[in-house]
Amino acid sequence: MVVMRRYLHMNPELSFKEEKTAKYIVNFYADLGVDVRSGVGGNGVVARIKGGRPGKTVALRADFDALPIQDEKDVPYKSTVPGVMHACGHDGHTATLLQLAKAIHEMQEELAGEYVFIHQHAEEYAPGGAKPMIEDGCLDGVDVIFGTHLWSLTDAGTIEYRTGPTMAAADKFDITVQGAGGHGAAPHQTKDAIAIGAQLVTNLQQIVSRRVNPTESAVLSVGSFVAENAFNVIADSAKIGGTVRTFNPEIRDLMEREMKRIVEGTALSNDCEIDCVYERGYPAVVNHEDETEFLKSVAEKIPGVENVIETEPHMGGEDFAYYLEKVPGTFFFTGARPDNTFPHHHPKFDFDENAMLVAAKVLGAAALDYQTIIFH
């Protein structure tokens, strides 16, 4: 498992460009003699293993795309691709699922049901790989789905679960302020795009503080404000970009609606044009109650799992949400804190490789035990 993970870490590929990684996955299953389908919804790969007896169909999912980040770690398995690295653990997810599939294949005739291994491309960037894979049939006949994320901010041996909204809907906005530039000494002859943009940024913060119920969660963050110009020239245009995170679909609608209303009002009051493009990304990850409680009970019995705790909601986005909109399931976090901790998406990101075995044990036990569970 470690050897496989390190190979993948050294050979990362960006979202929607994961052809070699997909081929690596396909060849692994082909060598085992497992039924495998490539090109699912793009670069996705789906393998199916049928047990010797009838039963439920359980899907397990791992993503395999990397990020446009230069790997700055000083390790033998450092990325060999300039400007690209596995900075979020997807290499570990893939190695975990492949080795788990091999173990299930080896005991295939003794098992009941069917096991679907979903290797998903393009998780990092919307529109993502989950939705097209679903449209291409990856969930056909599936009764339940489980997935995990190796989490470098939590100690190895820890499983974090949560029922209900667990990861946020992740939206993006791009705003262009079109004013009228001019000399810095004559502002009265201009429509100052920077001043208008600053007013807009301040007004947007009022949505969360004054329009969203305080008992709800929402984040609006402006990540970029660009209006390049000479020091003595008033800018005629400015570009503002950022993200919105929510859990409640009604709050998500409110955030978009209020943003557009404020943009329109700011444009009117400043007699200028402001264009706002609001792009909806992944919906919130909403874990199903029965399946989450089941996963918790399974994890508590696994050797190597030292803590099973309820996590707080995460404001990060995950397109695992699309699977949970179609079938019951749950998405959990597997602690993988290394000796030198760097956050996900950091140039020196790494994780404790022992966590992969823990993840495989929990996913495998959940898949097998689900054959005998009856929910009331």
C-alpha positions as CSV (number, residue, x, y, z in Angstrom):
1,M,0.0,0.0,0.0
2,V,2.8,2.4,0.9
3,V,4.8,1.6,-2.3
4,M,1.7,2.2,-4.4
5,R,0.9,5.5,-2.6
6,R,4.5,6.7,-3.1
7,Y,4.4,5.8,-6.8
8,L,1.2,7.8,-7.2
9,H,2.7,10.7,-5.2
10,M,5.7,10.8,-7.5
11,N,3.4,10.9,-10.6
12,P,0.6,13.3,-10.0
13,E,-1.9,14.5,-12.6
14,L,-4.2,17.5,-12.5
15,S,-8.0,17.4,-12.5
16,F,-9.5,16.3,-15.9
17,K,-6.0,15.3,-17.1
18,E,-5.5,12.0,-15.1
19,E,-5.1,9.7,-18.0
20,K,-2.0,7.9,-16.8
21,T,-3.3,7.5,-13.3
22,A,-6.6,6.1,-14.6
23,K,-4.6,3.6,-16.8
24,Y,-2.6,2.6,-13.7
25,I,-5.8,1.8,-11.8
26,V,-7.4,-0.1,-14.7
27,N,-4.2,-2.2,-15.2
28,F,-4.3,-3.1,-11.5
29,Y,-7.8,-4.5,-11.7
30,A,-7.1,-6.1,-15.0
31,D,-4.2,-8.0,-13.5
32,L,-6.4,-9.2,-10.8
33,G,-9.0,-10.4,-13.3
34,V,-11.6,-8.0,-11.9
35,D,-14.4,-6.5,-14.0
36,V,-13.4,-2.9,-14.6
37,R,-14.7,-0.1,-16.8
38,S,-12.7,3.0,-17.7
39,G,-13.7,6.3,-19.1
40,V,-16.6,6.6,-16.8
41,G,-17.9,10.2,-16.9
42,G,-14.4,11.2,-18.2
43,N,-11.3,9.7,-16.6
44,G,-13.3,7.8,-13.9
45,V,-12.8,4.1,-13.3
46,V,-15.3,1.7,-11.8
47,A,-14.5,-1.9,-10.8
48,R,-17.1,-4.4,-9.6
49,I,-16.6,-7.6,-7.6
50,K,-19.5,-10.0,-7.0
51,G,-19.5,-12.3,-4.0
52,G,-20.4,-15.9,-4.1
53,R,-23.8,-15.3,-2.6
54,P,-26.6,-12.7,-3.3
55,G,-26.7,-9.6,-1.1
56,K,-26.6,-5.8,-1.1
57,T,-24.5,-3.7,-3.4
58,V,-22.0,-1.5,-1.6
59,A,-20.0,1.3,-3.2
60,L,-16.7,2.7,-2.0
61,R,-15.2,5.8,-3.5
62,A,-11.7,7.3,-3.8
63,D,-10.6,10.3,-5.7
64,F,-7.3,10.5,-7.6
65,D,-6.5,14.0,-9.0
66,A,-3.7,16.2,-7.8
67,L,-3.2,20.0,-7.4
68,P,-1.2,22.7,-9.3
69,I,1.3,23.1,-6.4
70,Q,5.1,22.7,-6.4
71,D,6.1,19.9,-4.0
72,E,8.6,21.3,-1.5
73,K,9.0,18.2,0.7
74,D,12.5,16.7,1.0
75,V,11.5,13.1,0.7
76,P,12.4,10.3,-1.7
77,Y,8.9,10.1,-3.1
78,K,8.7,13.8,-3.9
79,S,6.6,14.7,-7.0
80,T,8.6,14.4,-10.2
81,V,6.1,16.6,-12.1
82,P,7.0,20.3,-11.9
83,G,4.2,22.4,-10.4
84,V,2.0,19.4,-9.6
85,M,1.6,17.4,-6.4
86,H,-0.7,15.3,-4.4
87,A,-1.3,17.9,-1.7
88,C,-4.6,16.6,-0.4
89,G,-4.1,12.8,0.2
90,H,-5.8,11.5,-3.0
91,D,-2.8,9.3,-3.7
92,G,-3.5,7.7,-0.3
93,H,-7.2,7.4,-1.0
94,T,-6.4,5.5,-4.2
95,A,-3.8,3.2,-2.7
96,T,-6.2,2.4,0.1
97,L,-9.1,1.5,-2.2
98,L,-7.0,-0.6,-4.6
99,Q,-5.5,-2.7,-1.8
100,L,-8.9,-3.1,-0.2
101,A,-10.3,-4.2,-3.5
102,K,-7.5,-6.8,-3.8
103,A,-8.4,-8.2,-0.3
104,I,-12.1,-8.4,-1.2
105,H,-11.2,-10.1,-4.5
106,E,-9.2,-12.8,-2.7
107,M,-12.2,-13.7,-0.5
108,Q,-14.8,-13.1,-3.2
109,E,-16.5,-16.5,-3.2
110,E,-17.0,-16.4,0.6
111,L,-18.8,-13.1,0.5
112,A,-22.4,-12.0,-0.1
113,G,-23.4,-9.1,-2.3
114,E,-21.5,-6.9,-4.7
115,Y,-18.8,-4.4,-4.2
116,V,-18.3,-1.3,-6.4
117,F,-15.0,0.5,-6.3
118,I,-15.5,4.0,-7.6
119,H,-12.2,5.7,-8.6
120,Q,-13.2,9.3,-9.2
121,H,-11.3,11.9,-11.2
122,A,-11.4,15.7,-10.8
123,E,-12.6,16.2,-7.2
124,E,-10.6,19.3,-6.7
125,Y,-12.4,21.6,-9.2
126,A,-16.0,22.1,-10.0
127,P,-17.9,20.8,-11.9
128,G,-16.0,17.8,-10.6
129,G,-16.0,14.1,-11.5
130,A,-18.7,12.7,-9.3
131,K,-21.7,14.1,-11.2
132,P,-20.6,12.9,-14.7
133,M,-19.7,9.5,-13.2
134,I,-23.1,9.2,-11.7
135,E,-24.7,10.2,-15.1
136,D,-22.6,7.4,-16.7
137,G,-23.9,4.8,-14.4
138,C,-21.4,4.4,-11.5
139,L,-24.2,4.1,-9.0
140,D,-26.4,1.7,-11.0
141,G,-27.8,-0.9,-8.6
142,V,-25.9,0.6,-5.6
143,D,-27.7,0.3,-2.2
144,V,-25.2,2.4,-0.1
145,I,-21.9,4.3,-0.5
146,F,-19.1,5.0,1.9
147,G,-16.1,7.3,1.5
148,T,-13.3,8.7,3.6
149,H,-10.8,11.5,3.6
150,L,-7.3,11.1,5.1
151,W,-7.1,14.1,7.4
152,S,-3.6,15.4,8.4
153,L,-5.0,17.7,11.1
154,T,-6.2,14.8,13.2
155,D,-4.1,12.1,15.0
156,A,-3.7,8.7,13.3
157,G,-6.1,6.2,14.8
158,T,-8.9,8.7,14.9
159,I,-12.2,8.3,13.0
160,E,-14.3,11.5,12.7
161,Y,-18.0,11.1,11.8
162,R,-21.0,13.3,11.6
163,T,-24.7,12.9,10.8
164,G,-26.4,15.5,8.6
165,P,-24.5,18.5,7.0
166,T,-20.8,17.7,7.3
167,M,-19.1,19.7,4.5
168,A,-20.3,22.9,3.0
169,A,-21.7,23.9,-0.4
170,A,-18.9,25.7,-2.1
171,D,-19.8,28.5,-4.5
172,K,-17.7,31.1,-6.4
173,F,-18.3,34.6,-7.4
174,D,-16.5,37.0,-9.8
175,I,-17.5,40.7,-9.8
176,T,-16.3,43.3,-12.3
177,V,-16.7,47.0,-11.5
178,Q,-16.7,49.2,-14.6
179,G,-16.3,52.8,-13.7
180,A,-14.5,55.7,-15.4
181,G,-10.8,56.3,-14.9
182,G,-9.0,59.6,-14.8
183,H,-6.3,61.7,-13.2
184,G,-5.7,61.2,-9.5
185,A,-5.9,64.9,-9.0
186,A,-9.4,65.1,-10.5
187,P,-11.5,62.4,-8.9
188,H,-14.6,64.4,-9.5
189,Q,-14.3,63.7,-13.2
190,T,-14.1,59.9,-12.6
191,K,-16.1,56.9,-11.3
192,D,-13.5,55.4,-9.0
193,A,-13.6,51.6,-9.5
194,I,-11.5,51.1,-6.4
195,A,-13.7,53.2,-4.1
196,I,-16.8,51.5,-5.5
197,G,-15.2,48.1,-5.1
198,A,-14.2,48.8,-1.5
199,Q,-17.8,49.9,-0.8
200,L,-19.0,46.7,-2.4
201,V,-16.7,44.5,-0.3
202,T,-17.9,46.1,2.9
203,N,-21.5,45.9,1.9
204,L,-21.2,42.2,1.0
205,Q,-20.1,41.4,4.6
206,Q,-23.5,42.6,5.8
207,I,-25.2,39.6,4.3
208,V,-23.8,37.2,6.8
209,S,-23.9,39.5,9.8
210,R,-27.3,41.0,9.1
211,R,-29.3,38.9,6.7
212,V,-28.4,35.3,7.8
213,N,-30.1,33.9,10.9
214,P,-27.3,33.7,13.6
215,T,-28.2,30.1,14.3
216,E,-27.2,29.2,10.7
217,S,-23.7,29.0,9.2
218,A,-22.5,30.9,6.3
219,V,-19.2,32.3,5.0
220,L,-18.5,35.0,2.4
221,S,-14.8,35.6,1.7
222,V,-13.3,38.0,-0.8
223,G,-10.1,36.4,-1.9
224,S,-9.0,38.8,-4.6
225,F,-9.4,42.5,-5.4
226,V,-7.4,43.6,-8.5
227,A,-7.3,47.1,-9.9
228,E,-3.8,47.6,-11.3
229,N,-2.9,51.2,-12.3
230,A,-0.3,53.9,-11.9
231,F,-0.1,55.6,-8.5
232,N,-1.6,58.8,-9.9
233,V,-4.4,57.3,-12.0
234,I,-7.8,56.5,-10.8
235,A,-8.8,53.0,-12.0
236,D,-11.6,52.6,-14.4
237,S,-12.2,48.9,-13.5
238,A,-11.7,46.5,-10.7
239,K,-12.2,42.7,-10.4
240,I,-13.3,41.1,-7.2
241,G,-13.4,37.4,-6.6
242,G,-14.3,35.1,-3.7
243,T,-16.2,32.2,-2.3
244,V,-19.5,31.5,-0.4
245,R,-19.9,28.5,1.9
246,T,-23.2,27.3,3.3
247,F,-24.9,24.2,4.6
248,N,-28.6,25.0,4.3
249,P,-30.0,25.2,0.7
250,E,-32.3,28.1,1.8
251,I,-29.3,30.0,3.1
252,R,-27.4,29.3,-0.1
253,D,-30.3,30.8,-2.1
254,L,-30.4,33.8,0.2
255,M,-26.6,34.4,-0.2
256,E,-26.8,34.5,-3.9
257,R,-29.9,36.6,-4.0
258,E,-28.6,39.2,-1.5
259,M,-25.3,39.4,-3.3
260,K,-26.9,40.2,-6.6
261,R,-29.2,42.8,-4.9
262,I,-26.2,44.5,-3.2
263,V,-24.3,44.6,-6.5
264,E,-27.3,46.1,-8.3
265,G,-27.8,48.7,-5.6
266,T,-24.1,49.6,-5.5
267,A,-24.1,50.1,-9.3
268,L,-27.2,52.3,-9.1
269,S,-25.9,54.5,-6.3
270,N,-22.6,55.0,-8.1
271,D,-23.9,55.4,-11.6
272,C,-21.7,52.6,-13.0
273,E,-21.9,49.1,-14.3
274,I,-21.1,46.1,-12.1
275,D,-21.3,42.6,-13.4
276,C,-21.6,39.7,-11.0
277,V,-21.1,36.0,-12.1
278,Y,-22.2,33.6,-9.3
279,E,-21.2,30.0,-9.9
280,R,-22.7,27.2,-7.8
281,G,-20.2,24.6,-7.0
282,Y,-20.7,21.4,-5.1
283,P,-23.7,21.1,-2.8
284,A,-23.3,20.3,0.9
285,V,-22.2,16.9,2.0
286,V,-25.2,15.6,4.0
287,N,-24.6,12.3,5.7
288,H,-27.5,9.9,6.2
289,E,-28.3,9.1,9.9
290,D,-28.7,5.4,9.8
291,E,-25.5,4.8,7.7
292,T,-23.5,7.2,9.8
293,E,-24.5,5.5,13.1
294,F,-23.7,2.2,11.4
295,L,-20.3,3.4,10.4
296,K,-19.6,4.7,13.9
297,S,-20.5,1.3,15.4
298,V,-18.2,-0.5,12.9
299,A,-15.2,1.8,13.5
300,E,-15.4,1.4,17.3
301,K,-14.7,-2.3,16.8
302,I,-11.7,-2.0,14.5
303,P,-8.2,-2.7,15.9
304,G,-6.0,0.3,15.4
305,V,-8.9,2.8,15.8
306,E,-8.2,4.5,19.1
307,N,-10.8,7.3,18.9
308,V,-14.2,7.6,17.2
309,I,-15.5,11.1,17.7
310,E,-18.2,13.3,16.3
311,T,-16.6,16.1,14.2
312,E,-17.7,19.7,13.7
313,P,-19.0,20.6,10.3
314,H,-16.2,21.5,7.8
315,M,-16.5,24.5,5.5
316,G,-14.5,22.8,2.8
317,G,-16.3,21.4,-0.2
318,E,-16.5,17.8,-1.5
319,D,-18.4,16.5,-4.5
320,F,-19.1,13.2,-2.6
321,A,-22.2,15.2,-1.9
322,Y,-23.6,14.2,-5.3
323,Y,-23.4,10.5,-4.4
324,L,-25.3,11.1,-1.2
325,E,-28.1,12.9,-3.1
326,K,-28.7,9.6,-5.0
327,V,-28.1,6.8,-2.4
328,P,-27.8,6.5,1.3
329,G,-24.3,6.7,2.8
330,T,-21.8,8.6,4.8
331,F,-18.5,10.4,4.4
332,F,-16.0,10.3,7.3
333,F,-12.5,11.5,8.1
334,T,-9.5,9.2,8.9
335,G,-6.9,10.9,11.1
336,A,-3.5,11.0,9.4
337,R,-1.4,13.6,11.3
338,P,2.3,13.2,10.4
339,D,5.3,14.3,12.6
340,N,5.6,17.6,10.7
341,T,2.1,18.8,10.2
342,F,1.2,21.0,7.2
343,P,-2.4,21.7,6.2
344,H,-4.0,20.3,3.1
345,H,-3.1,22.1,-0.1
346,H,0.3,23.2,1.4
347,P,3.5,22.7,-0.7
348,K,4.9,20.5,2.2
349,F,1.7,18.5,2.8
350,D,2.2,14.9,3.8
351,F,0.4,12.4,6.0
352,D,1.0,9.4,8.2
353,E,0.9,6.4,5.9
354,N,-0.2,4.1,8.7
355,A,-3.6,5.9,8.3
356,M,-4.2,4.1,5.0
357,L,-4.5,0.8,6.7
358,V,-6.9,2.2,9.3
359,A,-9.0,3.6,6.4
360,A,-9.0,0.3,4.6
361,K,-10.0,-1.6,7.7
362,V,-12.9,0.7,8.4
363,L,-14.1,0.9,4.8
364,G,-13.8,-2.9,4.4
365,A,-15.6,-3.7,7.6
366,A,-18.4,-1.3,6.7
367,A,-18.8,-2.9,3.3
368,L,-18.8,-6.4,4.6
369,D,-21.0,-5.8,7.8
370,Y,-23.5,-3.9,5.7
371,Q,-24.6,-7.2,4.2
372,T,-26.2,-8.2,7.5
373,I,-27.5,-4.9,8.8
374,I,-31.2,-4.2,8.9
375,F,-32.3,-0.6,9.5
376,H,-35.6,0.1,11.3
